[in-house]
Amino acid sequence: EATPAASAVDLVLLLDASSSMDTSGYSAPRTDAATQFVEALGENVRVQAVSFAAAIIDATELLPMDDGGKATLRDFIAAIDSVGNTDFDAPLDLAVETLSNQARSDASQAILLLTDGEGDFSDSMADTLTERGIRFFSIRIAAYNSSSDQVRALQDLAADTGGFDTRLDPGPDGSVDTADMLTAFQEAFQAAAEGGRLTLDEDLLISSEETSLYQFVVRLAVLALCA
């Protein structure tokens, strides 16, 4: 089994700062989970944090996760003030602009969105992200499985770009557990970091428990060429 080096990741963290985050009691878990998430990142990761509601409220630069970068993000996250409604168009556009212009050629690129609301974004966003190799992950705080067009669009955006959507259930008391939110952040990041890895046990073996016929044929062809 090959053990890859720590993955380089350029990540844009979109944090919902709409007024409902505050009135529903989600602001404190957002602050705690996002701060703990940032603190655990390695130095081969760069992060831009963006707070948004109906428009972008504030944003950092794309920062390396050294002591200075983490301190800047801690201060930014702690200072987020929740106000207004929710719209995803502007923050997604900013994330695409940042990664398109500043991402490292050897780094995985990802956008991670935390929200408790529903919003609109461009119909072409999935194509834009796919063309640029940017994976999208959404973490939605929602008490029930909504089938609205906006929710389905968010879920489809994640699936179409190789990411995934996670729903956090606030439960009967309406609260969100910080540990659950932190786990959602970490699982999305881990998936983003592993997106470009090639390991012998998963990608080069001729067969495995989950190997499809297509994968089997491709691996046979690769081994034949190598031989």
C-alpha positions in Angstrom: 0.0 0.0 0.0 1.3 3.4 -1.0 1.1 6.1 1.7 0.7 9.5 0.0 2.2 12.7 1.5 -0.1 15.2 3.1 -2.4 16.6 0.5 -2.3 20.2 -0.6 -5.8 21.7 -0.5 -7.0 25.2 -1.4 -10.4 25.6 0.3 -13.0 28.4 0.4 -15.2 28.2 3.5 -18.6 29.9 3.0 -20.3 30.6 6.3 -23.9 31.6 6.4 -24.3 34.8 8.4 -28.0 35.4 7.8 -30.1 36.5 10.8 -31.7 33.1 11.2 -28.3 31.7 12.2 -28.5 33.9 15.2 -32.2 33.7 16.1 -32.1 29.9 15.9 -29.0 29.6 18.1 -26.6 28.3 15.4 -24.1 31.1 15.6 -22.2 29.7 18.6 -21.8 26.2 17.1 -20.8 27.8 13.8 -18.1 29.8 15.6 -16.9 26.9 17.7 -16.9 24.2 15.0 -15.3 26.4 12.3 -12.6 27.6 14.7 -11.8 24.0 15.8 -11.8 22.9 12.2 -9.3 25.6 11.1 -7.1 24.9 14.1 -6.6 21.3 13.1 -5.6 22.0 9.5 -2.0 21.4 8.3 0.3 23.9 6.8 -0.2 22.5 3.3 -3.7 23.8 3.4 -4.8 27.3 2.4 -8.3 28.7 3.4 -10.4 31.7 2.5 -13.3 32.4 4.9 -16.4 34.2 3.6 -19.4 35.4 5.6 -22.5 36.0 3.6 -26.2 36.6 3.9 -28.2 38.1 1.0 -24.8 39.3 -0.2 -21.2 38.9 0.8 -20.6 40.5 4.2 -16.8 40.0 4.5 -14.0 37.8 3.4 -10.4 37.0 4.2 -7.6 36.4 1.7 -6.7 32.8 0.8 -4.4 32.2 3.8 -1.8 29.5 4.6 -2.6 27.6 7.7 0.4 28.6 9.6 0.1 30.4 13.0 -0.6 33.8 11.4 -3.2 32.5 9.0 -5.0 30.6 11.7 -5.0 33.6 14.0 -6.5 35.7 11.2 -9.3 33.1 10.6 -10.0 32.8 14.3 -10.6 36.5 14.6 -12.6 36.6 11.4 -14.9 33.7 12.5 -15.4 35.2 16.0 -16.4 38.5 14.6 -19.1 37.3 12.2 -22.4 39.2 12.8 -25.6 37.5 11.6 -28.0 39.8 9.6 -30.3 39.6 6.6 -31.5 36.8 4.3 -29.8 34.1 2.4 -28.5 33.9 -1.2 -25.7 31.7 -2.5 -24.9 33.4 -5.8 -22.4 36.0 -4.7 -20.4 33.9 -2.3 -20.1 31.0 -4.8 -19.0 33.5 -7.5 -16.3 34.8 -5.1 -15.1 31.3 -4.3 -14.8 30.5 -8.0 -12.9 33.7 -8.6 -10.5 33.1 -5.7 -9.7 29.5 -6.7 -9.5 30.2 -10.4 -7.0 33.0 -9.9 -5.0 31.8 -6.8 -5.2 28.1 -6.4 -2.0 26.1 -6.6 -1.6 23.8 -9.6 -0.8 20.8 -7.3 -3.6 21.4 -4.8 -7.1 20.0 -4.6 -9.7 22.7 -4.8 -12.9 22.8 -2.8 -15.7 24.9 -1.6 -17.4 24.1 1.7 -20.7 25.8 2.4 -22.5 26.0 5.8 -26.0 27.3 5.8 -29.4 27.0 7.6 -31.3 28.5 4.7 -32.1 28.1 1.0 -30.9 30.4 -1.8 -30.4 30.8 -5.5 -27.3 30.5 -7.6 -26.5 30.3 -11.3 -27.7 27.3 -13.3 -24.2 27.1 -14.9 -22.4 26.8 -11.5 -22.0 23.0 -11.8 -20.4 23.3 -15.2 -18.1 26.1 -14.0 -16.9 24.1 -11.0 -16.5 20.9 -13.0 -14.5 22.7 -15.7 -12.1 24.1 -13.0 -11.9 20.8 -11.0 -13.5 22.4 -7.9 -15.4 20.1 -5.6 -18.4 21.5 -3.7 -19.7 20.3 -0.3 -22.7 21.6 1.5 -23.6 21.4 5.2 -27.3 22.2 5.7 -28.9 22.8 9.1 -32.5 21.6 8.5 -35.1 20.0 10.7 -36.6 18.0 7.9 -35.7 16.7 4.4 -36.9 19.4 2.1 -37.7 18.7 -1.5 -37.7 22.3 -2.6 -36.0 23.2 -5.9 -33.4 25.2 -4.1 -32.4 22.3 -1.8 -32.3 19.9 -4.7 -30.2 22.3 -6.7 -27.7 22.5 -3.8 -27.6 18.7 -3.5 -27.2 18.3 -7.2 -24.3 20.8 -7.3 -22.5 18.7 -4.7 -23.1 15.5 -6.5 -22.2 16.8 -9.9 -18.8 18.2 -8.8 -17.8 15.1 -6.8 -18.7 16.4 -3.4 -21.6 15.6 -1.2 -24.4 17.3 0.9 -24.8 16.8 4.6 -27.9 17.6 6.6 -27.6 18.5 10.3 -30.8 17.8 12.2 -31.2 20.4 15.0 -33.4 17.9 16.9 -36.5 18.5 19.0 -34.9 21.2 21.1 -33.8 23.1 18.0 -30.1 23.0 18.9 -27.2 21.9 16.8 -24.3 20.0 18.4 -20.9 21.6 17.8 -19.3 18.1 17.6 -21.7 17.1 14.8 -21.0 20.3 12.9 -17.2 19.8 13.3 -17.5 16.2 12.1 -19.3 17.4 9.0 -16.6 20.0 8.3 -13.9 17.3 8.7 -15.6 14.7 6.6 -16.0 17.2 3.7 -12.4 18.3 4.0 -11.1 14.7 4.1 -13.0 13.9 0.9 -11.6 17.0 -0.8 -8.1 16.2 0.3 -8.3 12.6 -1.0 -9.9 13.5 -4.3 -6.6 13.3 -6.3 -4.9 10.6 -4.4 -3.7 7.4 -6.0 -3.1 4.5 -3.6 -2.1 1.0 -4.6 -4.7 -0.7 -2.4 -7.7 1.2 -3.9 -6.7 2.1 -7.5 -4.0 -0.4 -8.7 -5.1 -3.8 -7.5 -6.8 -6.0 -10.1 -9.7 -6.8 -7.9 -11.3 -5.8 -4.6 -14.7 -6.1 -2.9 -16.1 -3.0 -4.7 -14.3 -3.3 -8.1 -16.7 -2.9 -11.0 -16.2 -4.7 -14.4 -15.1 -1.4 -15.9 -12.5 -0.8 -13.2 -11.3 -4.4 -13.6 -10.8 -4.0 -17.3 -9.0 -0.7 -16.9 -6.7 -2.1 -14.2 -5.9 -5.1 -16.4 -5.0 -2.8 -19.3 -2.8 -0.6 -17.1 -0.9 -3.7 -15.7 -0.5 -5.1 -19.2 1.0 -1.8 -20.5 3.3 -1.6 -17.5 4.5 -5.2 -18.1 
